[in-house]
Amino acid sequence: MKEPFAPKSAACLLLAMAISLSPALAHSAQPDQTTQAVVVPSKEEVLQLARRSGEAQVAQLQADEAAGRRGTGPDWVSAVFFTGAMKLATATDVPKVLDYSLKAARRFSYAHQGDGAPVHLINADDQAIGDLYQSAFFQTGAPGTLMPLKQRLDYTLPYLSLAPEPKRLVWWWCDALFMAPPVLARMSAITGDRRYLDAMDAQYWRVYDHLYDKDEHLFARDARFVTRRSPNGRKIFWGRGEGWVIGGLARVLEVMPADYPSRPRYVALFRESAKRIISLQHEDGLWGTNLLEPDLIPGPETSGSALFTYALAFGINHGLLDRQTYLSPVLRAWAGLGRHLLPSGILGQVQTTGDQPVPTRPETTGLYASGAFLIAGVEVSRLSDAQTPLPVPLPAIPKLQYRAASWSGAPLPPDATPEQVRERARVIAERQAVVDQAFDPMVDDPHYTAPIPLAAWGTR
């Protein structure tokens, strides 16, 4: 296959790659290493890679959809891509990526997948798409983008903190800690309703008690892997699974109030996890699918590595992690990811969907890996900025722009017939009738309030 994409102009990025290959930094990062002579790539160089990757992924999705193949849906695979896409749209101008994402949210009717069974209603994977709907709200100001999500989360809340604690977990697999907790934490920040955060907190530490290995400082993927051992008799810790955990931690801490009672536990876990993660970094700057026994499945895996890169860079940027200790591992990781961008700009060497370590292939891609690469790129692009305290303030809510009639009809062709002209005039008149006659709560109700409580509404 062709060589992975790397822009010729990205001089600083190439310097970072050189650092990652130098003998002095070729071993796993240790907490006492310094960052002398480490060159941070410029914001624009990093965002150039991220923009190209995001736009390439959208172009591929559009080509698939035009050919009748499946593009995106309200599933976790798509949700992780949209998390990265919308995060990228806050950092740089990517109109094609933003437009595709917002149109997808509308195409999904801001809803969730599943056949309606209660076990699906509380499924974290099916709630991950809520991040896209929350981001759509901050792009449009339309409260309807949040209503199906709020209904789904409200149904879930009692089960997350059910007492006495049931034998089985709602979030029984570690991937769930990336999918649902950030959505709940962000909903709490948006609405000012602490119930979302409290329920999240209760379930989070139940998962910790069941799956966290206090000797290895890593999470088992699920209960099966607490006792399962490799052919060599060692515990099995899945690379992407740990990426889901620390990436989800970063996203929760992004919006968690500074005075939330258990926040110090999240910060301590984040730091403990980060320290362990850099001790397992490979010579190429990346991580494999089997964290403790990389020789069993040689080679890197990029989706988990991108999640690690994101979380570590986030920790530096927000003062959670020591810059001198963690900057070099982050730059080595970012350079390593760059070497696995395919000629299209899409990230390769991705493990397919699964639940445990398996081999990867250079040409394999995944929407979730593309999303992880985008959030990693956004954070790496900020490494030269001043540290910003947590939580990160929510964006201002834009003034809602809407039409009373949400449909417009087909435009007239250049060679329109008289009949088509008459039909177009009829459609315009009907649309105006909606404007003139339809009761509009935002206009006609003197006591109008938003359909869901919004703590951020005062920022309009």
C-alpha positions as CSV (number, residue, x, y, z in Angstrom):
1,M,0.0,0.0,0.0
2,K,1.0,3.6,-0.4
3,E,2.9,5.5,2.3
4,P,0.7,7.2,5.0
5,F,-0.1,10.8,4.4
6,A,2.2,13.5,5.9
7,P,2.2,17.1,4.7
8,K,5.6,18.3,3.5
9,S,5.1,21.6,5.2
10,A,4.6,20.2,8.6
11,A,8.1,20.8,9.8
12,C,7.4,20.9,13.5
13,L,5.4,17.7,13.2
14,L,8.3,16.0,11.5
15,L,10.6,17.2,14.2
16,A,8.3,15.6,16.7
17,M,8.5,12.4,14.7
18,A,12.2,12.6,14.8
19,I,12.1,12.9,18.6
20,S,9.9,9.9,18.8
21,L,12.5,7.8,16.9
22,S,15.6,9.1,18.8
23,P,17.4,6.5,21.0
24,A,17.1,8.7,24.1
25,L,13.3,8.6,23.9
26,A,12.9,5.1,22.3
27,H,11.9,3.4,25.6
28,S,8.6,3.6,27.4
29,A,8.0,7.1,29.0
30,Q,8.8,7.3,32.7
31,P,7.5,9.9,35.1
32,D,11.0,11.5,35.6
33,Q,11.8,12.2,32.0
34,T,12.2,15.8,30.9
35,T,10.9,17.7,27.9
36,Q,14.1,19.4,26.9
37,A,14.5,19.8,23.1
38,V,10.9,18.7,22.6
39,V,9.4,20.7,19.7
40,V,5.6,21.2,19.8
41,P,4.0,21.4,16.4
42,S,2.1,24.5,15.6
43,K,-1.6,24.8,16.1
44,E,-2.2,25.2,12.4
45,E,0.0,22.2,11.4
46,V,-2.0,19.9,13.8
47,L,-5.3,21.3,12.7
48,Q,-4.4,20.9,9.1
49,L,-4.0,17.1,9.6
50,A,-7.3,17.0,11.6
51,R,-9.2,19.0,9.0
52,R,-8.0,16.8,6.2
53,S,-8.8,13.6,8.1
54,G,-12.3,14.8,9.1
55,E,-13.1,16.0,5.6
56,A,-11.8,12.8,4.1
57,Q,-14.0,10.7,6.4
58,V,-17.1,12.8,5.6
59,A,-16.4,12.5,1.9
60,Q,-16.1,8.7,2.3
61,L,-19.4,8.6,4.2
62,Q,-21.1,10.6,1.5
63,A,-19.8,8.4,-1.2
64,D,-21.0,5.3,0.7
65,E,-24.4,6.8,1.1
66,A,-24.7,7.9,-2.5
67,A,-23.8,4.3,-3.5
68,G,-26.6,2.9,-1.3
69,R,-24.2,1.7,1.4
70,R,-24.6,2.4,5.0
71,G,-23.2,5.7,6.2
72,T,-23.9,6.8,9.7
73,G,-26.7,6.1,12.3
74,P,-27.4,6.8,15.9
75,D,-25.1,4.1,17.0
76,W,-21.9,4.3,19.1
77,V,-19.6,3.8,16.2
78,S,-21.0,6.9,14.5
79,A,-21.4,8.7,17.8
80,V,-17.7,8.7,18.5
81,F,-17.0,10.1,15.1
82,F,-19.5,12.9,15.6
83,T,-18.0,13.6,19.0
84,G,-14.7,14.3,17.2
85,A,-16.3,16.1,14.3
86,M,-18.2,18.6,16.5
87,K,-15.2,19.1,18.7
88,L,-13.1,19.9,15.6
89,A,-15.8,22.4,14.5
90,T,-15.3,24.4,17.7
91,A,-11.5,24.6,17.0
92,T,-11.3,25.4,13.3
93,D,-13.4,26.1,10.2
94,V,-14.7,22.8,8.8
95,P,-18.0,23.7,7.1
96,K,-18.3,20.4,5.3
97,V,-17.8,18.4,8.5
98,L,-20.2,20.6,10.5
99,D,-22.9,20.6,7.9
100,Y,-22.7,16.8,7.5
101,S,-22.9,16.3,11.3
102,L,-25.9,18.7,11.8
103,K,-27.8,17.1,8.9
104,A,-27.1,13.7,10.3
105,A,-28.5,14.7,13.7
106,R,-31.7,16.0,12.0
107,R,-31.9,12.9,9.8
108,F,-31.8,10.8,13.1
109,S,-34.6,13.0,14.4
110,Y,-32.4,13.6,17.4
111,A,-33.4,10.1,18.5
112,H,-31.7,6.9,19.6
113,Q,-31.5,3.4,18.3
114,G,-32.9,0.3,19.9
115,D,-36.2,-1.5,19.6
116,G,-37.7,0.1,22.7
117,A,-37.0,-2.6,25.2
118,P,-36.1,-1.2,28.6
119,V,-32.7,-2.8,28.5
120,H,-32.0,-0.8,25.4
121,L,-33.3,2.4,26.8
122,I,-30.6,2.5,29.4
123,N,-27.8,1.2,27.2
124,A,-24.8,3.5,27.3
125,D,-23.8,2.7,23.7
126,D,-27.2,4.0,22.5
127,Q,-26.9,7.2,24.6
128,A,-23.5,8.1,23.2
129,I,-25.1,9.9,20.2
130,G,-26.4,12.4,22.8
131,D,-23.1,14.2,22.5
132,L,-24.0,15.1,18.9
133,Y,-27.4,16.4,19.9
134,Q,-26.0,18.5,22.7
135,S,-23.5,19.9,20.3
136,A,-26.3,20.6,17.8
137,F,-28.1,22.5,20.5
138,F,-25.1,24.8,20.9
139,Q,-25.0,25.3,17.2
140,T,-28.7,26.0,16.7
141,G,-30.3,27.0,20.0
142,A,-33.2,24.7,19.2
143,P,-34.3,23.0,22.5
144,G,-36.0,20.2,20.5
145,T,-32.5,18.8,19.8
146,L,-32.3,17.8,23.5
147,M,-35.8,16.6,24.2
148,P,-35.5,12.9,23.1
149,L,-32.1,12.7,24.9
150,K,-33.6,14.1,28.1
151,Q,-36.4,11.6,28.0
152,R,-33.9,8.8,27.5
153,L,-31.6,10.0,30.3
154,D,-34.5,10.7,32.7
155,Y,-35.7,7.1,32.3
156,T,-32.1,5.8,33.0
157,L,-31.4,7.9,36.1
158,P,-33.1,5.7,38.7
159,Y,-31.4,2.6,37.5
160,L,-27.9,4.1,37.7
161,S,-28.2,4.7,41.5
162,L,-30.7,1.9,42.4
163,A,-30.6,1.0,46.0
164,P,-29.9,-1.5,47.3
165,E,-27.2,-2.0,44.6
166,P,-28.2,-4.8,42.2
167,K,-25.9,-7.7,41.4
168,R,-25.6,-6.6,37.8
169,L,-24.3,-3.2,36.5
170,V,-26.0,-0.9,34.0
171,W,-22.6,0.0,32.7
172,W,-21.2,-3.5,32.8
173,W,-18.4,-3.0,30.3
174,C,-15.6,-0.4,30.5
175,D,-16.4,1.1,27.1
176,A,-19.6,2.5,28.6
177,L,-17.5,5.0,30.6
178,F,-16.8,6.9,27.4
179,M,-20.3,6.6,26.0
180,A,-22.7,7.7,28.7
181,P,-21.0,9.5,31.6
182,P,-19.9,12.5,29.5
183,V,-23.4,12.9,28.1
184,L,-24.9,12.9,31.6
185,A,-22.3,15.3,32.9
186,R,-22.9,17.7,30.1
187,M,-26.6,17.5,30.4
188,S,-26.2,18.4,34.1
189,A,-24.2,21.4,33.0
190,I,-26.7,22.4,30.3
191,T,-29.8,22.1,32.5
192,G,-28.3,22.9,35.9
193,D,-30.0,19.7,37.1
194,R,-27.5,17.8,39.4
195,R,-29.5,14.6,39.2
196,Y,-27.7,13.7,36.0
197,L,-24.3,14.1,37.6
198,D,-25.3,12.3,40.8
199,A,-26.7,9.3,39.0
200,M,-23.6,9.2,36.8
201,D,-21.4,9.4,39.9
202,A,-23.2,6.5,41.6
203,Q,-22.9,4.1,38.7
204,Y,-19.3,5.2,37.8
205,W,-17.9,4.1,41.2
206,R,-19.9,0.9,41.1
207,V,-18.2,0.1,37.8
208,Y,-14.8,1.0,39.4
209,D,-15.4,-1.4,42.3
210,H,-16.2,-4.2,39.9
211,L,-13.7,-3.7,37.1
212,Y,-10.8,-1.7,38.3
213,D,-7.6,-3.6,39.1
214,K,-5.9,-1.8,41.9
215,D,-2.6,-3.7,41.4
216,E,-2.3,-3.0,37.6
217,H,-4.2,0.4,37.7
218,L,-6.2,-0.7,34.7
219,F,-9.8,-1.6,34.0
220,A,-10.9,-5.1,33.0
221,R,-13.1,-4.8,29.9
222,D,-15.9,-6.6,31.7
223,A,-16.4,-9.2,34.5
224,R,-15.2,-12.1,32.2
225,F,-11.7,-10.5,32.1
226,V,-11.4,-10.1,35.8
227,T,-10.4,-13.8,36.0
228,R,-9.5,-14.6,32.4
229,R,-5.8,-15.1,31.7
230,S,-3.6,-15.1,28.6
231,P,-1.7,-18.2,27.4
232,N,1.2,-17.0,29.5
233,G,-1.0,-16.8,32.6
234,R,-1.2,-13.0,32.8
235,K,-4.2,-10.7,33.1
236,I,-5.6,-9.3,29.9
237,F,-6.1,-5.6,29.6
238,W,-7.4,-4.3,26.3
239,G,-5.8,-1.2,24.8
240,R,-8.9,0.5,23.4
241,G,-10.9,-0.4,26.5
242,E,-8.4,1.6,28.6
243,G,-8.6,4.4,26.0
244,W,-12.4,4.5,26.4
245,V,-12.0,4.9,30.2
246,I,-9.4,7.6,30.3
247,G,-10.9,9.4,27.3
248,G,-14.3,9.4,29.0
249,L,-12.7,10.6,32.3
250,A,-11.3,13.7,30.4
251,R,-14.7,14.4,28.9
252,V,-16.4,14.2,32.3
253,L,-13.9,16.5,34.0
254,E,-14.3,19.0,31.1
255,V,-17.8,19.9,32.4
256,M,-17.9,18.6,36.0
257,P,-18.2,21.6,38.5
258,A,-15.0,22.3,40.4
259,D,-16.8,21.9,43.7
260,Y,-18.5,18.6,43.0
261,P,-17.9,16.5,46.1
262,S,-16.3,13.5,44.4
263,R,-14.4,15.4,41.8
264,P,-11.1,14.7,43.6
265,R,-11.7,11.0,43.1
266,Y,-12.0,11.5,39.3
267,V,-8.9,13.6,39.2
268,A,-6.9,11.0,41.2
269,L,-8.1,8.2,39.0
270,F,-7.2,10.2,35.9
271,R,-3.7,10.9,37.1
272,E,-3.2,7.3,38.2
273,S,-4.4,6.0,34.9
274,A,-2.2,8.5,32.9
275,K,0.9,7.4,34.8
276,R,0.2,3.8,34.1
277,I,-0.6,4.4,30.4
278,I,2.7,6.2,29.6
279,S,4.6,3.3,31.3
280,L,3.1,1.0,28.6
281,Q,3.9,3.2,25.6
282,H,5.8,1.4,22.8
283,E,8.9,2.6,21.1
284,D,6.9,3.9,18.1
285,G,4.9,6.2,20.4
286,L,1.7,4.1,20.2
287,W,0.0,1.3,22.2
288,G,-1.0,-2.2,21.1
289,T,-4.2,-4.1,21.7
290,N,-2.8,-6.1,24.6
291,L,-1.3,-3.6,27.0
292,L,0.6,-6.0,29.3
293,E,1.8,-8.5,26.7
294,P,2.5,-6.6,23.4
295,D,4.6,-9.5,22.1
296,L,1.5,-11.7,21.9
297,I,-0.1,-9.4,19.3
298,P,2.7,-7.3,17.9
299,G,2.2,-3.9,16.3
300,P,0.3,-0.7,17.1
301,E,-3.4,-0.1,17.3
302,T,-4.5,3.5,16.6
303,S,-8.0,3.9,18.0
304,G,-6.9,3.2,21.5
305,S,-3.7,5.2,20.9
306,A,-5.7,8.2,19.7
307,L,-7.9,8.1,22.8
308,F,-4.7,8.0,25.0
309,T,-3.2,10.9,23.1
310,Y,-6.4,12.9,23.5
311,A,-6.6,12.3,27.3
312,L,-3.0,13.0,28.0
313,A,-3.0,16.2,26.0
314,F,-6.2,17.2,27.7
315,G,-4.5,16.6,31.0
316,I,-1.6,18.9,30.1
317,N,-3.8,21.6,28.7
318,H,-6.0,21.8,31.8
319,G,-3.3,21.4,34.5
320,L,-4.2,17.9,35.5
321,L,-0.9,16.4,34.4
322,D,2.6,17.7,34.7
323,R,3.7,19.1,31.4
324,Q,7.4,18.2,31.8
325,T,6.4,14.6,32.4
326,Y,3.7,14.1,29.8
327,L,4.5,16.3,26.8
328,S,7.1,14.0,25.2
329,P,4.8,11.0,25.4
330,V,2.0,13.0,23.8
331,L,4.1,14.2,20.9
332,R,5.5,10.8,20.3
333,A,2.0,9.4,20.2
334,W,0.8,12.2,17.9
335,A,3.7,11.6,15.5
336,G,3.0,7.8,15.7
337,L,-0.6,8.4,14.7
338,G,0.5,10.5,11.8
339,R,2.5,7.7,10.4
340,H,-0.7,5.6,10.1
341,L,-2.8,8.1,8.2
342,L,-3.7,6.5,4.9
343,P,-3.2,8.4,1.6
344,S,-6.9,9.5,1.9
345,G,-6.2,11.2,5.2
346,I,-8.2,8.6,7.2
347,L,-6.6,6.9,10.1
348,G,-5.6,3.2,9.5
349,Q,-4.2,0.4,11.6
350,V,-7.5,0.3,13.5
351,Q,-8.9,-2.7,15.5
352,T,-12.3,-3.6,14.3
353,T,-15.3,-3.4,16.7
354,G,-14.8,-6.0,19.5
355,D,-14.1,-6.5,23.1
356,Q,-10.6,-7.8,23.5
357,P,-7.1,-7.7,22.0
358,V,-6.8,-9.0,18.4
359,P,-4.4,-8.3,15.5
360,T,-4.9,-5.2,13.4
361,R,-4.2,-4.5,9.7
362,P,-2.7,-1.3,8.2
363,E,-5.6,-0.7,5.9
364,T,-8.4,-1.1,8.4
365,T,-10.3,2.1,9.4
366,G,-13.2,2.8,11.7
367,L,-15.5,5.8,12.3
368,Y,-14.7,5.6,16.0
369,A,-11.0,5.8,15.3
370,S,-11.5,8.8,13.1
371,G,-13.4,10.5,15.9
372,A,-10.7,9.7,18.4
373,F,-8.1,11.1,16.0
374,L,-10.1,14.4,15.7
375,I,-10.4,14.9,19.5
376,A,-6.8,14.1,19.9
377,G,-5.8,16.6,17.2
378,V,-7.9,19.4,18.9
379,E,-6.1,18.9,22.2
380,V,-2.7,18.5,20.6
381,S,-3.3,21.7,18.7
382,R,-3.7,23.5,22.1
383,L,-0.4,22.4,23.6
384,S,1.2,25.8,22.9
385,D,-1.7,27.7,24.5
386,A,-1.9,28.8,28.1
387,Q,-3.4,26.3,30.5
388,T,-7.2,26.7,31.0
389,P,-8.9,25.8,34.2
390,L,-11.7,23.3,34.5
391,P,-14.6,23.1,34.0
392,V,-14.6,24.6,30.5
393,P,-17.4,27.1,30.2
394,L,-20.3,26.0,28.0
395,P,-20.6,27.8,24.7
396,A,-23.1,30.6,24.3
397,I,-26.5,29.5,23.1
398,P,-27.2,31.2,19.7
399,K,-30.5,32.9,19.1
400,L,-32.9,30.4,17.5
401,Q,-33.4,31.0,13.8
402,Y,-36.4,29.1,12.4
403,R,-39.3,29.0,10.0
404,A,-42.8,28.3,11.2
405,A,-43.1,26.0,8.2
406,S,-40.1,23.7,8.3
407,W,-40.6,22.5,4.7
408,S,-39.9,24.5,1.5
409,G,-40.7,22.4,-1.5
410,A,-38.5,21.7,-4.5
411,P,-37.0,24.8,-6.3
412,L,-38.1,25.6,-9.8
413,P,-36.0,24.2,-12.6
414,P,-34.6,26.7,-15.1
415,D,-37.1,25.4,-17.8
416,A,-40.1,25.3,-15.5
417,T,-43.5,24.7,-17.1
418,P,-46.5,27.0,-16.3
419,E,-47.9,24.2,-14.2
420,Q,-44.7,24.0,-12.1
421,V,-44.7,27.7,-11.7
422,R,-48.3,27.6,-10.4
423,E,-47.5,24.8,-8.0
424,R,-44.5,26.7,-6.7
425,A,-46.7,29.7,-6.0
426,R,-49.2,27.5,-4.2
427,V,-46.4,26.1,-2.0
428,I,-45.2,29.6,-1.1
429,A,-48.7,30.6,-0.2
430,E,-49.2,27.6,2.0
431,R,-46.0,28.3,3.8
432,Q,-47.1,31.8,4.5
433,A,-50.5,30.5,5.8
434,V,-48.5,28.6,8.4
435,V,-46.7,31.7,9.4
436,D,-49.9,33.7,9.6
437,Q,-52.2,31.2,11.3
438,A,-50.1,28.7,13.4
439,F,-49.9,29.3,17.1
440,D,-46.2,29.7,17.9
441,P,-45.3,29.2,21.6
442,M,-42.3,31.4,21.4
443,V,-44.4,34.2,19.9
444,D,-47.9,33.8,21.2
445,D,-47.4,32.5,24.7
446,P,-46.7,35.4,27.1
447,H,-45.5,33.0,29.7
448,Y,-43.3,30.9,27.4
449,T,-40.6,28.8,29.0
450,A,-38.2,26.4,27.3
451,P,-39.5,22.8,27.0
452,I,-36.6,21.7,29.2
453,P,-34.8,23.7,32.0
454,L,-31.7,25.3,30.7
455,A,-29.1,26.7,33.1
456,A,-27.2,28.1,30.1
457,W,-30.3,29.9,28.7
458,G,-29.2,33.2,30.2
459,T,-26.2,33.2,27.9
460,R,-28.4,33.7,24.8
